[in-house]
Amino acid sequence: MRKDFESIEWDSEKNAVVITTQTQVNIDGAENIEDVKEKLKGRLKSIVGQVKNLKAEAEDIKSMLNKLEGKAETIPAPVQPPEKL
């Protein structure tokens, strides 16, 4: 989807190094900049939705772990019968 290119050249007129960075973004089905913007907005919306779902799932897991840890502290250890001598 995204490629970064960098070129390094010597500018003999200015006696300086010129570093040029370009980013190429390929979006399937996009025919112009407006299409690219709409597709990127849609992808961003999808990512945000996924993150929200993962956050909710993480909160559920955290809640279950807290309950299990609290419950483990209240469960009495099994009582072993005294050994006969």
Secondary structure, DSSP 8 states (H G I E B T S, - for coil): -EEEEEEEEEETTTTEEEEEEEEEE--TT--SHHHHHHHHHHHHHHHHHHHHHHHHHHHHHHHHHHHHHHHHHHS----------
